[in-house]
Amino acid sequence: MDLIQLAHGSGGRMMHQLIKEFFVPAFDMRELGDSAVLKNTFSDRIAVTTDSYVVSPLFFPGGDIGRLSVCGTVNDLAVSGATPVYMTAGFIIEEGFPFDHLRRVLASMRSAAREAGVRIVAGDTKVVDRGKADGLFINTAGFGVVDEGLELSSSKVKPGDKVLLSGSMGNHGVAVMAERNGISFEPPLLSDVRPLNTLVRRMLERTDKIHMMRDPTRGGVATTLNEIASESGRCIVVQESAITITPGVRGACELLGLDPLYIANEGILIAVAEPSVAEELADEMRTTSEGVGAAIIGEVVEGPMGTVLLKTSVGGIRIVDMLSGDQLPRIC
């Protein structure tokens, strides 16, 4: 039967066969040493990130754990101002995992890496006992280069800055939740998982007055805005009417009692920029497929420090705080 066995992680012939038959062709690996020796001819400034992916289920509308692992890593580099170049990928595979599923995940990673222009250059594979890994976990590291003089930091955020959101929120979290619970939508609701490095590059080429960027993954837009407010010591005031939410996401959240502000995303970003360039930056973002729904959703004010305020559609104001936990666990 075409299933992963414990021997595939033993370090012996079966593991080497697994690597050569699956991982080497999937990622165009040329050598199989203990590390990859890489040449950096782009910049002396290198950005590094690492992440782990434990999404459940592994396959969901619009993506899977493979595409998610590549796009999530690429996006963490991109919103730091880096051009993603290299990735590593470590796989923890449960005994009994189907080879067909592994092929599908690897093909998805290969496709996403090509889309993002990043190379997967090293990795590791471990196989654990049946029931110990929920199918498949993936750990990644990403490496990118940062242009000289470019610095994106919450310390640069100041009163008057505008807050931009590149698209509609909540699609990824709701798509995963729906697949997990057997809920369907018409039309189908797809995850927004996609690489954002092309969008970020266009934004940075347009203006040097972007102060910082973040991708609102776990915890959603609300949590990311709170992180920015806390790190900068400023207050962020957001207009509820300016935030786009698809009907499917809004309906699902109303049905299940969830707040879309806290739902995870994997294909949008938040940017804080000087007010003089905010409108032209939003216009530039809308010329791309990744930023077609871009909008200015709020601004930075002096205080109260470390606070996010939401001006509601009915004219009220409420504090948007961090949740103590996650509304939807295991979504990335």
C-alpha positions in Angstrom: 0.0 0.0 0.0 1.3 3.5 -0.9 1.6 4.8 2.7 4.5 6.2 4.7 6.1 3.8 7.1 8.3 4.4 10.1 11.2 3.0 8.2 10.9 6.0 5.8 12.3 8.1 8.7 15.0 5.7 9.9 17.9 7.2 8.0 18.4 4.0 6.0 17.7 2.9 2.4 13.9 3.6 2.6 14.4 7.2 3.8 17.0 7.9 1.1 14.6 6.4 -1.5 11.8 8.6 -0.2 14.0 11.7 -0.5 15.3 10.9 -4.0 11.9 9.9 -5.4 9.8 12.8 -3.8 11.8 15.7 -2.5 14.7 16.0 -4.9 12.6 16.2 -8.0 10.0 18.4 -6.3 12.4 21.1 -5.4 15.1 20.6 -8.1 17.7 19.8 -5.4 21.2 19.4 -6.9 23.2 18.2 -3.9 22.2 16.3 -0.7 24.8 17.4 1.9 24.2 18.3 5.5 23.7 22.0 4.5 23.3 24.1 1.4 26.1 26.6 0.6 24.5 29.7 -0.8 26.0 32.6 -2.7 24.6 36.0 -1.8 25.4 38.6 -4.5 22.5 40.9 -3.8 23.0 42.6 -0.5 24.9 42.6 2.8 21.5 42.8 4.6 19.8 39.5 5.0 16.4 38.8 6.5 15.7 35.5 8.2 12.3 34.0 9.3 11.1 30.6 10.5 7.6 29.2 10.9 5.7 25.9 11.5 2.5 24.8 9.8 0.0 22.5 11.5 -3.2 23.4 9.7 -6.2 21.1 9.9 -7.4 19.9 7.5 -4.3 19.6 5.3 -6.3 20.4 2.1 -8.9 23.2 2.0 -10.6 25.3 -0.6 -8.0 27.5 -2.3 -4.9 25.8 -0.9 -3.3 23.2 1.2 -0.5 22.9 3.8 2.2 23.0 1.1 1.1 26.2 -0.5 0.5 27.7 2.9 4.0 26.9 4.1 5.6 28.6 1.1 3.4 31.7 1.0 3.5 32.2 4.7 7.3 32.2 4.8 7.6 34.4 1.7 5.1 36.9 3.1 6.9 37.2 6.5 10.0 38.2 4.6 8.2 40.5 2.1 6.5 42.6 4.7 9.8 43.1 6.4 11.0 44.7 3.1 13.1 41.7 2.0 13.2 40.1 -1.4 12.7 36.4 -0.7 15.4 34.2 -2.2 15.8 30.9 -0.4 13.7 28.5 1.8 14.2 25.4 3.8 11.5 22.9 4.6 11.3 20.3 7.3 8.6 17.6 7.2 7.3 15.6 10.2 5.2 12.8 8.6 2.9 10.4 10.4 3.3 6.7 9.7 0.5 5.7 7.3 0.4 9.0 5.5 -0.6 8.4 1.9 2.1 8.9 -0.8 -0.5 10.5 -3.0 -1.1 13.2 -0.4 2.6 13.8 -0.1 3.0 14.2 -3.9 0.1 16.7 -3.9 1.7 18.7 -1.1 5.1 18.8 -2.7 3.6 19.8 -6.1 1.8 22.6 -4.4 5.0 23.8 -2.7 6.9 23.7 -6.0 4.2 25.7 -7.8 4.0 28.3 -5.0 7.8 28.6 -4.8 7.9 29.3 -8.6 5.1 31.8 -8.3 7.0 33.7 -5.6 10.5 33.3 -7.2 12.0 31.6 -4.2 14.1 28.4 -4.2 13.7 25.6 -1.7 17.3 24.6 -1.1 17.4 22.4 2.0 15.2 20.3 4.2 14.7 17.4 6.6 12.3 14.5 6.9 11.2 12.7 10.0 8.5 10.0 10.3 6.8 9.5 13.7 4.4 6.8 15.0 0.9 6.6 13.8 -1.3 9.1 15.7 1.6 11.3 16.7 1.6 14.0 14.0 -1.9 14.4 12.6 -0.7 13.5 9.1 1.9 16.1 8.3 3.6 19.1 9.9 5.9 21.4 8.0 8.6 23.7 9.4 10.2 26.3 7.2 13.0 28.9 7.3 13.1 31.7 4.8 16.0 34.0 3.7 15.7 37.3 1.9 17.8 40.3 1.0 17.0 43.9 2.0 17.9 46.9 -0.1 20.4 49.2 1.4 18.7 52.1 3.3 15.3 50.4 3.5 14.0 50.1 7.1 10.4 49.2 8.0 9.8 49.5 11.7 7.0 50.2 14.2 9.4 52.9 15.6 8.8 55.0 12.5 5.0 55.1 13.0 3.8 58.5 13.9 0.5 60.4 14.3 -1.1 61.3 11.0 0.1 58.2 9.2 -2.5 56.3 7.3 -3.3 52.6 7.7 -3.9 50.6 4.5 -5.3 47.1 4.0 -4.7 45.3 0.8 -7.9 43.3 0.5 -10.9 41.6 2.1 -10.3 39.9 5.4 -11.2 36.6 6.9 -11.2 34.4 3.8 -8.5 32.0 4.9 -9.8 31.3 8.4 -13.3 30.8 7.3 -12.4 28.5 4.4 -10.3 26.3 6.7 -13.0 26.3 9.4 -15.7 25.4 6.8 -13.7 22.5 5.3 -13.0 21.2 8.8 -16.7 21.2 9.7 -18.2 20.1 6.4 -19.8 23.5 5.7 -20.2 24.6 2.0 -20.8 28.0 0.5 -22.4 29.0 -2.8 -20.4 30.4 -4.5 -17.5 28.5 -2.9 -15.4 30.5 -0.4 -11.7 30.1 -1.0 -8.7 30.8 1.1 -6.7 33.9 0.1 -3.4 32.1 0.5 -0.9 33.7 -2.0 2.6 35.2 -2.1 2.7 39.0 -1.5 6.3 39.8 -2.5 5.3 41.1 -5.9 2.8 43.5 -4.4 5.3 44.6 -1.7 7.9 45.3 -4.4 5.5 47.4 -6.4 4.6 49.4 -3.2 8.2 50.0 -2.3 9.1 51.1 -5.8 6.2 53.5 -5.7 7.3 55.3 -2.6 9.9 55.4 0.2 7.4 56.8 2.7 6.0 53.4 3.9 6.9 53.1 7.6 6.0 49.5 8.2 4.0 46.5 7.0 2.6 43.3 8.5 0.6 40.3 7.3 -2.4 39.7 9.6 -2.3 35.9 9.9 -3.2 34.3 13.3 -5.4 36.7 15.3 -6.5 38.5 12.2 -6.5 42.3 11.4 -7.4 43.2 15.0 -4.5 41.4 16.6 -2.0 42.9 14.0 -3.3 46.4 14.6 -2.9 45.9 18.3 0.7 44.8 17.8 1.5 47.9 15.8 -0.2 50.2 18.3 1.6 48.5 21.2 5.0 48.5 19.6 4.8 52.1 18.4 3.1 53.5 21.5 0.4 55.1 19.4 -3.3 54.8 18.9 -4.9 53.5 15.7 -8.4 54.6 14.7 -10.1 52.3 12.1 -13.2 53.0 10.1 -15.4 49.9 10.0 -17.0 51.1 6.8 -13.7 51.1 5.0 -13.0 47.4 5.7 -14.0 44.9 3.0 -15.6 41.6 4.1 -17.0 39.2 1.5 -20.6 38.1 2.0 -19.6 34.5 2.6 -17.2 35.5 5.4 -19.7 37.9 6.9 -22.5 35.3 6.8 -20.4 32.6 8.3 -19.2 34.9 11.1 -22.8 35.9 11.9 -23.9 32.3 11.9 -21.2 31.1 14.2 -20.9 34.2 16.4 -17.3 35.1 15.2 -15.8 38.5 14.8 -14.2 38.7 11.3 -11.6 41.2 12.7 -10.0 38.3 14.4 -10.2 35.7 11.6 -6.8 34.6 10.1 -5.7 35.8 6.6 -2.9 34.5 4.4 -3.0 36.8 1.4 -3.4 40.4 2.6 -1.2 42.9 4.3 -1.4 46.0 6.5 0.8 49.0 5.7 1.3 52.2 7.5 2.4 55.1 5.3 2.8 58.9 5.4 -0.5 60.7 4.6 1.0 62.5 1.6 1.4 59.2 -0.3 -1.5 57.1 1.1 -3.9 57.7 -1.8 -1.4 57.1 -4.6 -0.1 54.0 -2.8 -3.6 52.6 -2.5 -4.1 53.3 -6.3 -0.9 51.5 -7.1 -1.9 48.5 -5.0 -5.2 48.2 -6.8 -3.4 47.8 -10.1 -2.2 44.3 -8.9 -4.2 41.1 -8.5 -3.0 40.8 -4.9 -4.0 44.4 -3.9 -7.1 44.9 -6.0 -9.2 45.5 -2.9 -6.8 47.9 -1.2 -8.2 50.7 0.9 -7.2 53.2 3.5 -8.9 51.9 6.6 -7.7 54.2 9.3 -5.0 56.5 10.7 -2.5 56.8 13.6 -3.2 59.3 16.4 -1.4 60.3 19.5 -3.4 58.4 22.1 -4.6 56.6 24.1 -1.3 54.9 23.7 -1.2 51.2 22.5 -4.9 51.2 21.7 -7.0 50.3 18.7 -10.3 52.1 18.3 -13.0 51.1 15.8 -15.5 53.7 14.5 -18.5 51.6 13.8 -20.8 51.9 10.8 -23.6 53.2 13.1 -21.5 56.0 14.5 -20.2 54.5 17.7 -16.6 53.9 18.9 -15.4 50.7 20.5 -12.0 49.4 21.7 -10.6 46.5 19.7 -8.5 44.5 22.0 -6.5 41.3 21.6 -8.2 38.1 22.4 -6.7 35.9 25.1 -6.8 32.9 22.7 -7.6 32.2 19.1 -11.2 31.9 17.7 -10.1 29.3 15.2 -7.1 27.2 16.2 -5.0 25.1 13.7 -5.6 27.4 10.8 -1.9 27.7 9.8 
